[in-house]
Amino acid sequence: MEVKKESLIVFSDISILDVKALLKINSSPFIVMKNHLEILGILDEGFFLKQLDSDGLNQEIMNLLNRSFVVVEDLDKLSEEDMSTYDFVIQHSDNQYRCYPIYEVREMLLKKKLKSLISLNESLHEELEVTRRKVKELTQILHSSYDEIFVTDENGNTLFVSEACKKLTGLPPEAFINKNIKELVEKGLIVNSVTLKTMKTKAIHSAEQTYPHGVTVFCTAKPIFDEEGNLYRIVSNSRDITELVEMKSRLNRVNLRNQRAQHENSRTVSFNNFITNSDKMIEVLELAEKVAPMDSSIFIHGETGVGKGVLARVIHDLSNRKDKKFIQVNCGAIPSALIESELFGYESGAFTGANKHGKQGLVESADGGTLFLDEIGEMPLDIQVKILHLVQDRTFMKVGGTKERKVNIRIISATNKDLKQMIKNNQFREDLYYRLHVVPLEIPQLRERKEDILLLTDYFLKKFNEKYGQSITIDDHSKLILQLQDYPGNVRELENVIEQIVVTARKPIVTIEDLPSDLTYKDTALVNLTGIIPLKKALEETEKQLLSQALSTYKSTRKMAKALEVSQTTIMRKLGKYQFSYQDD
């Protein structure tokens, strides 16, 4: 603010003529004071001359003063009321007096405020530029992260997604920005959302997520709270672990192969509760392990009793849904009249005798997990249409309902029927078949993997001994008989046979005579019978001929064991028993 020169001070005994003379050389307002320095008023040229013209020279100087003034030390301390009340302001500081017309003070204060605002604006502009640079730098850092960074507000509305989402999801950040996390989950863009879990619990959550095009990530969501402790933001970090999952899968396959090699001479090889030592079965398990993390539909083929339900459970346990429900539906065991309400549930009052509160169906119970439709070939045609709708859109409608419901499920189907022939006979829908038949798995019959019979025999023998408090064993000749059976009922039939043996055994060691009477040995071509001989002797003769033929063909005990589908230890023991001479490579 500009500082005005010190104002002219005159005393109250000055004559009017002297005032007029002073006004000719100085038109600024004068301060009129008493001898003891008491301010009486302001001599303003305009006010003075106006009063002089009307009253003449014969009047006192006091009548020509403007008494509308205020005295302050600092002009900035003037109030709005002062500015609107007085005509003049006298600034008294450092024993100096300066007189300002009120309009000049307003102008000076306005200029000062304007200058301050300009300075503040420049300062804010500089701070804004600094903030913009920092925001740009931070955004570049976030976008350069190998991991995907995903930020939502407390309601799940997406605020920021880093560029890494392109390589993880195949979609740009714009596909997620301003979308609610619930909407993204409903569209299937995000599965097993940890952000939703954090919204509900306000705690840190981590989980594996698999995007539609096959990329698997490990995602962690962390809540951020404001100063009052309210949920403010949710920040999730997703790291691509596809290669790690694949490496783990390859390692499992290698371990499985190594397990087979290491246990070649033992009785039991187990993989996720599926017992096998068959190359065919291991190939099926390897494929099942590969596709388990993906949400594609799987169709399991195989005869009754081969273990379709066990394999479906293995797939579920290897998937990202392993912590959710596994719901098994035997389509052939539910009456046709009830299958729709059992699968989809019903609303209250849907039919006579219905629960007044309605009922949740098996499909809805499997939400988030796996729905296993066993014996899908038994599904009535009218229900197949509804299953097709469920497979395509993951939506269904309760019996008696009017509103479709959405479910997040993985569907595995199985049958022992020839569905292609059923399609030709108009007994199964072709469109449903191809919707379910995305990844087919064929479980070989037990008669095609006889190397598993001894493994399963020992497994079931241990199981039922523990169940019934027994300690029954089966001798080698009896095991040979068991291994030579066809088992049209497959593993389930073998399990029943072993349970029967354990329950009915009359001595600790089961021999041929103790086996169930319906077991037969059909392949007698190797033995040249000349009459009735004891069965035990016939079996020994068969063993000798088999060993002799195998020894001349394969030379080594390892190759013989593989060809005869027994352990190498068994081959070596039996060669010693029958006094065959041999020399391993």
C-alpha positions in Angstrom: 0.0 0.0 0.0 1.3 3.4 -0.9 2.4 5.6 2.1 1.1 9.2 1.9 3.2 12.1 3.0 2.6 13.6 6.4 -0.5 15.8 6.4 -0.4 19.5 7.1 -1.5 20.4 10.6 -3.0 23.8 11.6 -4.3 25.0 14.9 -7.8 26.2 15.6 -6.8 29.9 16.0 -5.9 30.1 12.3 -7.8 32.8 10.4 -10.0 32.1 7.5 -7.8 34.2 5.2 -4.8 32.2 6.2 -6.7 29.0 5.3 -7.6 30.4 1.9 -4.0 31.2 1.3 -2.9 27.7 2.3 -5.4 26.1 0.1 -4.0 27.9 -2.9 -0.6 26.2 -2.5 -1.9 22.8 -1.0 -5.2 21.4 -1.8 -4.8 18.3 0.4 -7.1 18.1 3.5 -5.6 19.8 6.6 -5.8 18.5 10.1 -7.0 21.1 12.6 -5.8 20.6 16.2 -5.9 22.5 19.5 -2.8 23.7 21.1 -2.6 20.5 23.2 -2.7 18.4 20.0 -6.4 17.4 20.2 -7.7 16.8 16.7 -10.8 18.9 16.1 -11.6 18.1 12.5 -10.6 18.2 8.8 -10.3 21.3 6.6 -11.3 19.9 3.2 -11.2 22.4 0.3 -14.5 21.5 -1.1 -16.4 21.4 2.2 -14.6 24.6 3.3 -15.4 26.7 0.2 -19.0 25.5 0.2 -19.6 26.6 3.8 -17.7 29.8 3.2 -20.0 30.8 0.3 -23.1 30.3 2.3 -22.0 31.9 5.6 -19.4 34.4 4.6 -16.1 35.3 6.2 -17.5 36.4 9.5 -17.7 33.0 11.1 -15.4 30.8 13.2 -13.1 28.3 11.7 -14.7 25.6 13.8 -17.9 25.9 11.8 -16.0 25.1 8.6 -14.5 21.8 9.7 -15.5 18.3 8.6 -15.8 16.3 11.8 -16.6 12.9 10.1 -13.3 11.2 10.7 -11.7 8.3 12.6 -8.2 7.9 13.9 -6.3 4.6 13.5 -2.8 3.3 13.8 -3.1 0.8 10.9 -5.4 1.3 8.0 -5.8 -2.5 7.7 -7.6 -2.4 11.0 -10.5 -0.4 9.6 -13.8 -2.1 9.8 -16.5 -2.2 7.1 -18.6 -0.1 9.4 -15.8 2.6 9.7 -15.6 2.6 5.9 -19.2 3.3 5.5 -19.5 5.8 8.4 -16.7 8.3 8.1 -15.5 10.7 5.4 -11.8 10.7 6.4 -9.3 8.4 8.1 -6.4 9.9 10.1 -3.5 7.5 10.4 -1.4 8.3 13.6 1.8 6.3 13.9 5.4 7.1 14.8 4.3 10.7 15.9 3.1 11.4 12.4 -0.3 12.2 11.0 -1.6 11.3 7.6 -5.1 12.1 6.4 -6.9 10.1 3.7 -10.3 10.6 2.2 -12.3 7.5 2.7 -12.5 6.7 -1.0 -8.7 6.7 -1.3 -8.5 4.3 1.6 -11.0 2.0 -0.1 -9.0 2.1 -3.3 -5.7 1.4 -1.5 -7.2 -1.5 0.5 -8.8 -2.9 -2.7 -5.5 -2.7 -4.5 -3.7 -4.4 -1.6 -6.3 -7.1 -1.5 -6.1 -7.6 -5.3 -2.4 -7.8 -5.1 -2.7 -10.4 -2.3 -5.2 -12.4 -4.3 -2.9 -12.3 -7.4 0.0 -13.5 -5.2 -2.1 -16.2 -3.7 -3.4 -17.3 -7.1 0.2 -17.5 -8.4 1.2 -19.5 -5.3 -1.8 -21.9 -5.8 -1.0 -22.2 -9.4 2.5 -23.2 -8.6 1.3 -25.7 -6.0 -1.2 -27.1 -8.5 1.5 -27.6 -11.0 3.6 -29.4 -8.4 0.7 -31.6 -7.5 -0.1 -32.3 -11.1 3.5 -33.3 -11.7 3.4 -35.6 -8.6 0.1 -37.1 -9.7 1.5 -37.7 -13.2 4.6 -39.3 -11.8 2.6 -41.5 -9.4 0.3 -42.6 -12.2 3.3 -43.5 -14.4 4.8 -45.4 -11.5 1.5 -47.3 -10.9 1.1 -48.0 -14.6 4.7 -49.3 -14.9 4.0 -51.9 -12.2 4.2 -55.5 -13.4 1.3 -56.3 -11.1 -2.2 -55.0 -11.7 -3.4 -52.3 -9.2 -7.1 -52.0 -8.8 -8.7 -49.3 -6.6 -12.4 -48.9 -5.7 -14.3 -46.7 -3.2 -16.1 -48.0 -0.2 -19.1 -49.0 -2.3 -17.1 -51.0 -4.9 -17.1 -48.4 -7.6 -13.9 -48.7 -9.7 -11.7 -45.5 -9.5 -8.4 -46.6 -10.9 -6.9 -49.6 -12.8 -3.3 -49.9 -13.9 -2.2 -50.7 -17.4 -1.1 -54.2 -16.3 -4.8 -55.2 -16.6 -4.3 -55.4 -20.4 -1.9 -58.4 -20.1 -3.9 -60.0 -17.3 -7.5 -59.6 -18.5 -7.0 -58.7 -22.2 -9.1 -55.6 -21.6 -8.0 -51.9 -21.2 -8.5 -50.0 -17.9 -11.5 -48.2 -19.5 -13.4 -51.5 -19.4 -13.4 -51.4 -15.6 -13.3 -47.7 -14.7 -16.6 -46.3 -13.2 -18.0 -49.9 -13.1 -19.1 -51.4 -9.8 -17.3 -54.5 -8.7 -20.6 -56.4 -8.4 -21.4 -55.6 -12.1 -17.9 -56.9 -13.1 -18.5 -60.1 -11.2 -21.9 -60.7 -12.7 -20.5 -60.3 -16.2 -17.8 -62.9 -15.4 -14.9 -60.4 -15.9 -13.8 -61.1 -12.3 -14.2 -64.5 -10.5 -13.7 -65.0 -6.8 -13.5 -61.3 -6.1 -11.4 -60.4 -3.0 -12.6 -56.8 -3.2 -16.2 -57.9 -2.5 -14.9 -59.9 0.5 -13.0 -56.9 1.9 -16.1 -54.7 1.4 -18.1 -57.1 3.6 -15.5 -57.9 6.3 -13.2 -54.7 6.1 -10.3 -57.1 6.4 -7.4 -58.1 4.1 -8.3 -61.0 1.8 -6.2 -63.0 -0.7 -7.3 -65.6 -3.4 -6.4 -67.1 -6.7 -8.4 -65.7 -9.6 -8.6 -67.1 -13.2 -9.7 -64.7 -15.9 -11.9 -66.0 -18.9 -8.9 -66.3 -21.3 -6.9 -68.5 -18.9 -4.6 -66.2 -17.0 -4.4 -67.1 -13.3 -3.5 -64.4 -10.7 -2.9 -64.2 -7.0 -4.9 -61.2 -5.7 -4.8 -59.4 -2.4 -7.3 -56.7 -1.4 -6.5 -54.3 1.5 -9.0 -51.8 3.1 -8.1 -48.2 3.7 -9.9 -46.2 6.4 -10.4 -42.4 6.9 -9.5 -40.5 10.0 -12.9 -41.5 11.6 -12.3 -45.2 11.0 -14.8 -45.5 8.1 -13.9 -47.7 5.0 -12.7 -45.2 2.4 -10.9 -47.2 -0.3 -10.1 -50.8 -1.3 -6.8 -51.4 -3.0 -6.1 -54.8 -4.6 -2.9 -56.1 -6.1 -2.9 -58.9 -8.7 0.2 -60.9 -9.7 0.3 -63.2 -12.7 1.0 -66.7 -11.5 0.0 -68.6 -14.7 3.5 -69.8 -15.2 3.8 -70.7 -11.5 0.6 -72.7 -11.8 1.8 -74.4 -14.9 5.1 -75.2 -13.3 3.3 -76.6 -10.3 1.2 -78.7 -12.6 4.3 -79.9 -14.5 6.0 -80.6 -11.2 2.9 -82.6 -10.1 3.0 -84.6 -13.3 6.8 -85.2 -12.8 6.2 -86.2 -9.2 3.4 -88.5 -10.3 5.8 -90.2 -12.8 8.5 -90.3 -10.2 6.1 -91.8 -7.8 5.3 -94.5 -10.2 8.9 -95.2 -10.8 9.8 -95.1 -7.1 6.8 -97.4 -6.2 7.2 -99.7 -9.1 8.0 -102.5 -6.6 5.4 -101.5 -4.1 1.7 -102.1 -3.8 0.2 -98.6 -3.7 0.4 -95.4 -5.8 -2.1 -92.7 -4.9 -2.9 -89.4 -6.7 -5.4 -87.1 -5.0 -7.3 -90.1 -3.6 -7.4 -91.7 -7.1 -5.4 -94.9 -6.8 -3.8 -96.1 -10.0 -0.6 -97.4 -11.6 -2.0 -97.4 -15.2 -0.5 -95.2 -17.9 -4.0 -94.8 -19.4 -5.4 -93.6 -16.1 -2.4 -91.3 -15.4 -2.9 -89.6 -18.8 -6.6 -89.0 -17.8 -5.5 -87.6 -14.4 -2.8 -85.3 -16.0 -5.5 -83.9 -18.4 -7.9 -83.4 -15.5 -5.2 -81.6 -13.5 -4.5 -79.3 -16.4 -8.1 -78.2 -17.0 -9.2 -78.2 -13.3 -8.2 -74.4 -12.7 -10.3 -73.4 -15.7 -14.1 -73.0 -15.5 -14.8 -74.9 -18.8 -17.5 -77.6 -18.7 -16.0 -81.2 -18.3 -17.7 -84.4 -19.5 -16.6 -87.7 -17.9 -17.2 -90.9 -19.9 -16.9 -94.4 -18.4 -18.7 -97.6 -17.5 -20.6 -97.9 -14.2 -18.2 -98.1 -11.2 -15.0 -96.8 -12.8 -14.9 -93.8 -10.5 -16.5 -90.9 -12.4 -17.6 -89.3 -9.2 -14.2 -89.7 -7.6 -12.6 -88.0 -10.7 -15.2 -85.2 -10.6 -14.3 -84.6 -6.9 -10.5 -84.6 -7.8 -11.2 -81.9 -10.4 -13.1 -79.8 -7.9 -10.3 -80.1 -5.3 -7.7 -79.0 -7.9 -9.8 -76.0 -9.0 -10.1 -72.5 -7.6 -13.5 -73.5 -6.2 -12.0 -76.1 -3.9 -13.2 -74.1 -0.8 -16.8 -73.9 -2.1 -19.4 -76.6 -2.3 -19.3 -79.8 -4.5 -22.9 -80.7 -5.2 -23.4 -84.2 -6.8 -26.7 -84.9 -8.5 -27.6 -88.4 -9.6 -29.9 -87.7 -12.5 -31.1 -91.3 -12.6 -32.0 -91.6 -8.9 -34.5 -88.7 -8.8 -38.0 -89.4 -10.1 -38.9 -87.5 -13.3 -41.8 -85.7 -11.5 -39.4 -84.3 -8.9 -36.2 -83.6 -10.7 -37.1 -80.0 -11.7 -38.0 -78.9 -8.2 -34.9 -80.8 -6.8 -32.6 -79.1 -9.2 -34.0 -75.6 -9.3 -36.1 -75.4 -6.1 -39.5 -73.8 -5.9 -41.3 -70.7 -4.7 -43.9 -70.8 -1.9 -47.2 -72.2 -3.0 -45.8 -73.5 -6.3 -47.8 -76.7 -6.0 -49.9 -78.7 -3.6 -47.9 -79.9 -0.7 -45.0 -77.5 -1.3 -43.2 -76.0 1.7 -44.9 -72.6 2.5 -41.5 -71.0 2.6 -40.4 -72.4 -0.7 -37.2 -74.5 -1.2 -33.7 -73.9 -2.4 -32.6 -76.2 -5.2 -29.3 -78.1 -5.7 -28.2 -75.7 -8.5 -28.5 -72.7 -6.1 -26.8 -74.7 -3.3 -23.8 -75.1 -5.6 -23.4 -71.3 -6.2 -19.7 -70.5 -6.1 -18.7 -74.1 -6.4 -19.1 -77.2 -8.6 -22.3 -78.9 -9.8 -21.7 -82.5 -10.8 -24.5 -84.0 -13.0 -23.9 -87.7 -12.8 -25.7 -90.0 -15.2 -26.8 -87.0 -17.3 -28.1 -89.5 -19.9 -31.1 -90.2 -17.6 -32.1 -86.5 -17.7 -35.7 -86.1 -19.1 -35.9 -84.2 -22.4 -38.1 -81.4 -21.0 -35.5 -80.7 -18.2 -32.6 -80.9 -20.7 -33.9 -77.5 -22.1 -33.6 -75.9 -18.7 -30.2 -77.4 -18.2 -29.1 -76.0 -21.6 -30.2 -72.5 -20.4 -28.3 -73.0 -17.2 -25.1 -74.0 -19.0 -25.3 -71.2 -21.5 -26.3 -68.2 -19.2 -25.7 -69.6 -15.7 -29.3 -68.5 -14.9 -32.4 -70.5 -13.9 -35.9 -70.0 -12.6 -37.5 -71.7 -9.6 -40.7 -73.8 -10.1 -43.5 -71.3 -9.7 -41.1 -68.4 -10.0 -41.2 -65.4 -12.3 -37.7 -64.0 -11.9 -34.5 -65.6 -13.2 -31.6 -66.1 -10.8 -27.9 -65.9 -11.5 -25.4 -68.5 -10.2 -21.7 -68.8 -10.5 -21.0 -72.5 -10.9 -18.7 -74.9 -12.7 -20.6 -77.8 -14.4 -19.1 -81.4 -14.6 -21.2 -84.1 -16.3 -20.8 -87.8 -16.5 -22.6 -90.8 -18.1 -22.1 -94.5 -18.9 -24.4 -94.2 -21.9 -23.7 -93.7 -25.6 -25.1 -90.1 -25.9 -24.4 -89.9 -29.6 -26.7 -92.8 -30.2 -29.2 -91.3 -27.9 -29.0 -88.1 -30.0 -29.8 -90.1 -33.1 -32.8 -91.7 -31.2 -34.0 -88.2 -30.2 -33.4 -89.1 -26.5 -30.8 -86.4 -25.8 -30.4 -82.9 -27.1 -27.5 -82.4 -29.5 -27.0 -78.7 -28.5 -26.8 -79.6 -24.8 -24.3 -82.4 -25.6 -21.9 -80.0 -27.2 -22.3 -77.4 -24.5 -21.4 -80.0 -21.8 -18.8 -81.8 -23.9 -16.1 -79.0 -23.9 -13.4 -81.2 -22.3 -14.1 -84.9 -22.5 -12.4 -87.3 -20.2 -12.6 -91.1 -20.7 -11.9 -93.3 -17.7 -10.8 -96.8 -18.9 -12.5 -99.9 -17.5 -10.8 -101.8 -14.8 -10.2 -104.7 -17.2 -8.2 -102.4 -19.4 -5.9 -101.5 -16.4 -5.3 -104.8 -14.6 -2.2 -103.4 -13.0 -4.5 -101.4 -10.8 -6.4 -104.5 -9.5 -3.7 -105.5 -7.1 -3.3 -101.9 -5.9 -7.0 -101.5 -5.3 -7.2 -104.9 -3.7 -4.7 -103.9 -1.1 -6.3 -100.5 -0.6 -9.8 -102.0 -0.1 -8.4 -104.8 2.1 -6.9 -102.2 4.4 -10.0 -100.1 4.3 -12.4 -102.9 5.3 -10.0 -104.4 7.8 -10.1 -101.1 9.6 -13.8 -100.7 9.2 -14.7 -104.2 10.6 -11.7 -104.5 13.0 -10.2 -107.5 11.1 -6.7 -108.4 10.0 -7.4 -110.5 6.9 -4.8 -111.1 4.2 -5.1 -112.6 0.8 -2.5 -115.0 -0.6 -0.8 -114.5 -4.0 -2.8 -117.3 -5.7 -6.0 -115.8 -4.7 -4.8 -112.3 -5.8 -4.0 -113.8 -9.2 -7.6 -115.1 -9.5 -8.8 -111.6 -8.5 -6.6 -110.0 -11.1 -7.9 -112.3 -13.9 -11.5 -111.3 -13.4 -13.3 -109.0 -16.0 -15.2 -106.9 -13.4 -18.1 -105.5 -15.5 -19.0 -103.4 -12.4 -15.4 -102.1 -12.4 -13.9 -100.6 -9.2 -17.2 -100.7 -7.4 -17.5 -104.4 -8.1 -14.0 -105.1 -6.9 -14.7 -103.1 -3.7 -17.8 -105.2 -3.0 -15.8 -108.4 -3.6 -13.1 -107.4 -1.1 -15.7 -106.3 1.5 -17.4 -109.7 1.1 -14.1 -111.5 1.5 -13.2 -109.5 4.7 -16.7 -110.0 6.2 -17.0 -113.8 5.4 -13.4 -114.9 5.9 -13.1 -117.8 8.3 -9.4 -117.6 8.7 -6.7 -114.9 8.7 -5.2 -115.8 5.3 -7.7 -116.1 2.5 -6.9 -118.8 -0.1 -8.5 -119.9 -3.3 -11.0 -122.1 -1.5 -12.2 -119.0 0.5 -12.9 -116.8 -2.5 -16.6 -116.0 -3.5 -18.0 -118.9 -5.6 -18.9 -116.6 -8.5 -15.2 -115.8 -9.2 -13.9 -117.8 -12.2 -10.6 -118.3 -14.0 -11.5 -118.4 -17.7 -8.1 -118.3 -19.4 -7.1 -122.0 -19.3 -5.4 -122.0 -22.7 -1.9 -122.1 -21.2 -2.6 -125.3 -19.2 -2.9 -128.7 -21.0 -5.3 -130.5 -18.7 -5.4 -134.3 -18.9 -7.9 -134.7 -16.1 -9.2 -133.1 -13.0 -6.4 -131.7 -10.8 -6.4 -129.4 -7.8 -7.1 -125.8 -8.7 -4.0 -124.7 -6.8 -1.8 -126.9 -8.8 -3.4 -125.7 -12.1 -2.7 -122.1 -11.0 0.9 -122.9 -10.2 1.3 -124.6 -13.6 -0.2 -121.5 -15.3 2.2 -119.2 -13.4 5.2 -121.4 -14.5 4.2 -121.2 -18.1 3.6 -117.5 -18.0 7.0 -116.9 -16.3 8.8 -119.1 -18.8 7.2 -117.4 -21.8 7.8 -113.9 -20.4 11.5 -114.7 -19.5 12.3 -115.9 -23.0 10.6 -112.8 -24.4 11.7 -110.0 -22.2 15.0 -111.2 -20.5 14.9 -108.6 -17.6 12.7 -108.9 -14.5 11.7 -105.2 -14.9 10.3 -105.7 -18.4 8.6 -109.0 -17.3 6.9 -107.2 -14.4 5.6 -104.5 -16.7 4.3 -107.1 -19.2 2.6 -109.2 -16.5 1.4 -106.1 -14.7 2.9 -107.1 -11.3 5.8 -105.7 -9.2 9.4 -106.6 -10.0 9.7 -108.1 -6.5 6.9 -110.5 -7.2 8.5 -111.6 -10.5 11.9 -112.2 -8.7 10.2 -114.1 -5.9 8.2 -116.4 -8.2 11.2 -117.0 -10.5 13.1 -118.2 -7.4 10.1 -120.3 -6.3 10.0 -122.2 -9.6 13.8 -122.3 -9.8 14.2 -120.3 -13.0 17.7 -119.0 -13.8 17.8 -115.4 -15.0 20.2 -112.5 -15.2 19.0 -108.9 -15.3 20.4 -106.5 -17.9 
